[in-house]
Protein backbone atom coordinates (compact mmCIF):
# COMPACT_ATOMS: atom_id res chain seq x y z
CA UNK A 1 0.00 0.00 0.00
CA UNK A 2 1.42 3.39 -0.96
CA UNK A 3 1.74 6.30 1.48
CA UNK A 4 -0.79 8.34 -0.54
CA UNK A 5 -3.36 5.53 -0.36
CA UNK A 6 -2.81 5.20 3.39
CA UNK A 7 -3.31 8.94 3.90
CA UNK A 8 -6.54 8.77 1.91
CA UNK A 9 -7.85 5.91 4.06
CA UNK A 10 -7.04 7.87 7.24
CA UNK A 11 -8.90 10.94 5.98
CA UNK A 12 -11.92 8.84 4.98
CA UNK A 13 -11.90 7.14 8.39
CA UNK A 14 -11.94 10.54 10.14
CA UNK A 15 -14.82 11.68 7.94
CA UNK A 16 -16.83 8.47 8.49
CA UNK A 17 -16.33 8.72 12.27
CA UNK A 18 -17.52 12.33 12.19
CA UNK A 19 -20.64 11.51 10.20
CA UNK A 20 -21.60 8.51 12.33
CA UNK A 21 -21.13 10.44 15.56
CA UNK A 22 -23.53 13.25 14.62
CA UNK A 23 -26.83 13.29 16.47
CA UNK A 24 -29.44 13.80 13.76
CA UNK A 25 -32.33 13.98 16.26
CA UNK A 26 -31.24 17.34 17.74
CA UNK A 27 -32.48 20.48 15.97
CA UNK A 28 -32.06 24.15 16.89
CA UNK A 29 -35.69 24.70 15.88
CA UNK A 30 -36.65 22.88 19.10
CA UNK A 31 -35.32 25.76 21.22
CA UNK A 32 -38.02 27.71 23.03
CA UNK A 33 -38.08 31.52 22.95
CA UNK A 34 -38.09 33.64 26.15
CA UNK A 35 -41.91 33.78 26.15
CA UNK A 36 -42.16 29.98 25.98
CA UNK A 37 -43.16 29.84 22.31
CA UNK A 38 -41.12 28.43 19.45
CA UNK A 39 -39.58 30.39 16.59
CA UNK A 40 -41.47 30.49 13.33
CA UNK A 41 -38.34 29.80 11.26
CA UNK A 42 -34.70 28.80 11.61
CA UNK A 43 -33.46 32.33 10.90
CA UNK A 44 -35.34 33.65 13.91
CA UNK A 45 -33.93 31.05 16.29
CA UNK A 46 -30.38 31.60 14.99
CA UNK A 47 -30.75 35.33 15.64
CA UNK A 48 -31.95 34.48 19.16
CA UNK A 49 -28.84 32.32 19.66
CA UNK A 50 -26.60 35.12 18.40
CA UNK A 51 -28.24 37.75 20.63
CA UNK A 52 -27.98 35.49 23.67
CA UNK A 53 -24.34 34.49 23.21
CA UNK A 54 -23.09 37.71 21.63
CA UNK A 55 -25.09 40.62 23.13
CA UNK A 56 -25.01 43.78 21.06
CA UNK A 57 -23.92 42.02 17.87
CA UNK A 58 -24.50 43.90 14.62
CA UNK A 59 -24.56 42.83 11.01
CA UNK A 60 -21.73 44.13 8.82
CA UNK A 61 -22.55 44.70 5.16
CA UNK A 62 -20.24 45.42 2.21
CA UNK A 63 -16.95 45.27 4.10
CA UNK A 64 -14.23 47.03 2.12
CA UNK A 65 -10.63 45.84 2.43
CA UNK A 66 -8.81 48.85 0.99
CA UNK A 67 -5.75 48.89 3.22
CA UNK A 68 -2.69 50.98 2.31
CA UNK A 69 -0.09 49.57 4.72
CA UNK A 70 3.62 50.26 4.43
CA UNK A 71 6.55 48.19 5.67
CA UNK A 72 10.13 49.18 6.39
CA UNK A 73 13.25 47.15 5.61
CA UNK A 74 13.41 46.15 9.26
CA UNK A 75 9.80 44.92 9.11
CA UNK A 76 10.61 42.60 6.20
CA UNK A 77 13.74 41.33 7.93
CA UNK A 78 11.71 40.45 11.00
CA UNK A 79 9.06 38.73 8.86
CA UNK A 80 11.76 36.58 7.23
CA UNK A 81 12.96 35.46 10.66
CA UNK A 82 9.47 34.49 11.74
CA UNK A 83 8.33 32.84 8.49
CA UNK A 84 10.46 30.18 6.83
CA UNK A 85 9.50 27.23 4.65
CA UNK A 86 10.47 24.79 7.40
CA UNK A 87 8.32 26.56 9.96
CA UNK A 88 5.32 26.82 7.65
CA UNK A 89 5.54 23.08 6.97
CA UNK A 90 5.75 22.46 10.72
CA UNK A 91 2.77 24.70 11.57
CA UNK A 92 0.47 23.19 8.95
CA UNK A 93 1.48 19.62 9.84
CA UNK A 94 0.09 20.12 13.36
CA UNK A 95 -3.51 20.42 12.14
CA UNK A 96 -5.69 17.33 12.30
CA UNK A 97 -6.61 16.08 8.78
CA UNK A 98 -10.32 16.68 9.38
CA UNK A 99 -11.09 20.03 11.00
CA UNK A 100 -13.93 22.39 10.17
CA UNK A 101 -12.78 25.36 8.05
CA UNK A 102 -13.59 29.03 8.41
CA UNK A 103 -15.47 31.22 5.96
CA UNK A 104 -12.97 30.48 3.17
CA UNK A 105 -13.99 26.76 3.26
CA UNK A 106 -10.32 25.74 2.97
CA UNK A 107 -9.83 22.66 5.16
CA UNK A 108 -6.61 21.56 6.81
CA UNK A 109 -6.28 18.44 4.63
CA UNK A 110 -6.31 20.60 1.49
CA UNK A 111 -3.37 22.67 2.77
CA UNK A 112 -1.46 19.59 3.89
CA UNK A 113 -1.92 17.65 0.64
CA UNK A 114 -1.14 20.63 -1.59
CA UNK A 115 1.62 22.16 0.52
CA UNK A 116 4.43 21.16 -1.82
CA UNK A 117 2.74 23.15 -4.59
CA UNK A 118 1.83 26.32 -2.69
CA UNK A 119 4.57 26.48 -0.03
CA UNK A 120 6.57 29.34 -1.58
CA UNK A 121 3.40 31.37 -2.14
CA UNK A 122 2.33 30.85 1.47
CA UNK A 123 5.73 31.98 2.75
CA UNK A 124 5.45 35.18 0.70
CA UNK A 125 1.88 35.77 1.85
CA UNK A 126 2.59 35.19 5.56
CA UNK A 127 5.70 37.38 5.48
CA UNK A 128 3.67 40.18 3.93
CA UNK A 129 1.03 39.88 6.66
CA UNK A 130 3.64 40.22 9.40
CA UNK A 131 5.74 42.92 7.73
CA UNK A 132 2.70 45.04 6.90
CA UNK A 133 1.00 44.30 10.21
CA UNK A 134 -2.22 43.57 8.38
CA UNK A 135 -4.57 40.58 8.14
CA UNK A 136 -7.37 40.52 5.58
CA UNK A 137 -10.87 40.71 7.05
CA UNK A 138 -11.78 37.28 5.60
CA UNK A 139 -9.14 35.75 7.87
CA UNK A 140 -10.22 37.85 10.85
CA UNK A 141 -13.87 36.88 10.48
CA UNK A 142 -15.04 33.78 12.32
CA UNK A 143 -17.83 31.43 11.27
CA UNK A 144 -19.96 30.77 14.35
CA UNK A 145 -21.55 27.33 14.66
CA UNK A 146 -23.93 26.25 17.43
CA UNK A 147 -23.39 22.63 18.41
CA UNK A 148 -25.62 20.58 20.73
CA UNK A 149 -23.94 19.42 23.92
CA UNK A 150 -23.53 15.62 23.81
CA UNK A 151 -25.78 13.81 26.28
CA UNK A 152 -27.70 16.94 27.26
CA UNK A 153 -31.16 16.21 28.65
CA UNK A 154 -33.07 19.34 27.57
CA UNK A 155 -32.40 20.65 24.07
CA UNK A 156 -35.11 23.32 24.25
CA UNK A 157 -32.76 25.74 26.06
CA UNK A 158 -30.16 28.00 24.51
CA UNK A 159 -27.44 26.76 26.87
CA UNK A 160 -27.69 23.34 25.23
CA UNK A 161 -26.19 24.84 22.04
CA UNK A 162 -22.85 26.51 22.91
CA UNK A 163 -21.17 28.38 20.05
CA UNK A 164 -17.78 27.62 18.56
CA UNK A 165 -15.94 30.08 16.33
CA UNK A 166 -14.25 28.67 13.22
CA UNK A 167 -11.47 30.75 11.68
CA UNK A 168 -9.31 30.35 8.61
CA UNK A 169 -6.41 27.91 8.76
CA UNK A 170 -4.28 30.67 7.21
CA UNK A 171 -4.60 32.91 10.26
CA UNK A 172 -4.13 29.90 12.55
CA UNK A 173 -0.86 29.16 10.76
CA UNK A 174 0.35 32.75 11.16
CA UNK A 175 -0.51 32.61 14.87
CA UNK A 176 1.57 29.44 15.30
CA UNK A 177 4.52 30.95 13.47
CA UNK A 178 4.52 34.02 15.69
CA UNK A 179 4.05 31.92 18.81
CA UNK A 180 7.02 29.72 17.90
CA UNK A 181 9.22 32.75 17.23
CA UNK A 182 8.35 34.23 20.63
CA UNK A 183 8.84 30.91 22.43
CA UNK A 184 12.05 29.79 20.69
CA UNK A 185 13.55 33.23 20.13
CA UNK A 186 12.38 36.16 22.23
CA UNK A 187 11.83 34.23 25.45
CA UNK A 188 15.17 32.43 25.09
CA UNK A 189 17.06 35.71 24.69
CA UNK A 190 15.01 37.57 27.29
CA UNK A 191 13.32 35.07 29.59
CA UNK A 192 10.42 36.13 31.76
CA UNK A 193 10.79 36.84 35.44
CA UNK A 194 10.28 33.85 37.72
CA UNK A 195 7.10 35.60 38.85
CA UNK A 196 5.69 35.53 35.32
CA UNK A 197 2.85 33.03 34.90
CA UNK A 198 1.25 33.92 31.57
CA UNK A 199 2.67 32.46 28.38
CA UNK A 200 4.73 29.81 30.16
CA UNK A 201 4.23 26.06 29.94
CA UNK A 202 3.12 24.57 33.23
CA UNK A 203 2.00 27.92 34.63
CA UNK A 204 -1.46 29.48 34.64
CA UNK A 205 -3.91 31.55 36.66
CA UNK A 206 -4.02 28.74 39.23
CA UNK A 207 -0.25 28.84 39.84
CA UNK A 208 -0.35 32.62 40.11
CA UNK A 209 -3.11 32.43 42.74
CA UNK A 210 -1.24 29.78 44.72
CA UNK A 211 1.92 31.88 44.76
N, C-alpha and C positions, 0 to 999 in steps of 0.2 A: 504494500500500500504506500503510495507516495505521500509526502508531507502535505501537499496541497489538498489531497483527498481527505486526509485525516483532519485538517483544519476545517474543511467543509462539513464533515460529520459532527465535529464539536459545535460549530455554529448552529447546525440544524437541531442538535440535541438541546442546546440552550433555548432555542425558539420553541421547540415542542414542549419543554418543561414549563415555559412561560405561559403558553396557550392552555395547557391542561390545568395549570394552577389557578387560572382566573375563575372567579365566582360569577357566573352569568346570572344568578338569581337576584343580585343586588343592583338597584337602579336608583340614581339620584332623584328621579321623579317621585320616589316614595317619601322624600323628606317633607315634613309638615312645616308650614309657614308659621310665623309668630302668633297668628290668630287661630291656629289649629286647623286651618284649611290646607289644601294642597294646591300647588302651582298649576296654572292652566297649561303651561308648556315648559319645555326643558330650558329655554332661554331665561325664563323668569326665575327658575330655581337656581340656575348658574349665577345669575346676578345676585341672588340672595346669598349664595355661598361666598361670592366675592366680597360683598358688603360686610358680611360677618367676619371673614378672616382678614380682610384688608380694608378697614374703615377709612372712608374718605377717598377711595380710589376713583380715578377719573379716566375717561377714555381718550387716548391720544389719536388724532387723525392727521394724515398727511405729514408724517415726520420727515423733515428735510435733513440730509446729512451733508451739508455744504461746509465742511471744516477747512480752514486754511492754516494748518499747523506748520511750524518751522522747526528744524532740528539743527543743532550745531555739530561741529566735528566731534566734540567730546560726547555728545548724545549718541552718535553713530558708533563710536568706539565702545561705549558702555553696552550698547545693544548687541554688538558682536561678541562681547564677553559673555553675555547672558544667553544668547541664542547661538547654538552650534548644531550641526547636523546630528552629532552623536547625542546631544541632549534632547533634541526634538524626537529622535527615534526612541529614546528612553521614556520620555513623557507620554508618548502615544501608546507605547507598549503596555503601560500600566492600566489602561482602560480594559474593562471586561468586554469580550466580543459582542455581547448583546446588552446594550444600554440604551435607554430611550433618548432620542436626540432633542435638540432645542427647536426653535422656529425654522432653522435652515434645513431640517430633516436629514442632516448628514450624520449617520450613525458611526459609532466607534469602529466597527468592523470594516466599513468602507475606507476610513483613513488608514487602518492597519494594513489592509490588503493592497491598497494603492500607494502606499508610502514611498516605495522605490521610484515611482513615477513623478510624484509631486513634492518630494522632499526639498529640493532646492528652492521651489517656489514658496513653500511654507516658511523656510528659513528667512527668505527675503521679506515676506509678509509680516512675520512675527518681529523681525528686527525693526521694521518700519513702525509697527505699533508702539514699541518701546521707545524708540528714538524720538518719535513725534509726540509721545504721551497721549495717544488717541486710540480709542477702540470704537469701531463702527457700532451704531445703535442696534443693528441686527444681532450682534454678539452680546450686547448689554441688556437685551430684552429677554426675559424668561417666559417660557410657556408653562402656565400653571395648570396642573392636573389634580383633580380631587379623587383620591383613592379610598375605597371602603376599608376600614380597619378589619383585618382578619379575625374571625371569631366573635365579632361584636354582636351583642344581643339585639339592640334596637337600632335599626337603620333608618328610622324616621327623624333622627336628630342630626343637626349640622355637624356636631362633634364626631360623628361616626365617619365623616369624610374629610380627613385632614388634607391640606394641600401640599403638594411638592412642586418645586420650581425647577424646570428643566432648561438648562442653558446650553449654548453651543459648545461642542467639543474643541473648537478653536480657542475660545477664551479660557476654557479649562486647561488647555495645553500651555497657554501663555502664563497662567497663574502658577502652574507647576514649574515652569522654567525660572520664573522670578523667585519662587520659594526655594528652589535648589541653589540658586546663586546666593541668596541671603544666608542659607544654612551652611553651604560648603565654602563660601567666600567671606562675606561680611562678618559673620559671627565667629569665624575662625580667626580672622585678623583682629577683630575687636569684640571679644566675647562679652556677654552680658554680665552684670553684677551677679553675685551669688544670691542676691535678694530678688532677682528677676524671676518671674514665674510664667509670664506669657511667652509664647513662641519657643518653648523649650520642651523637648521630649521628657515625659515622666513628671512634668509639673503642670499644675492647673490652678483653678480657683480654690479647689479643696486644699492643695498644699499651701497656698498663700494664707488661707484662713487658719490652718493648723499652726503655721509659723507665727 
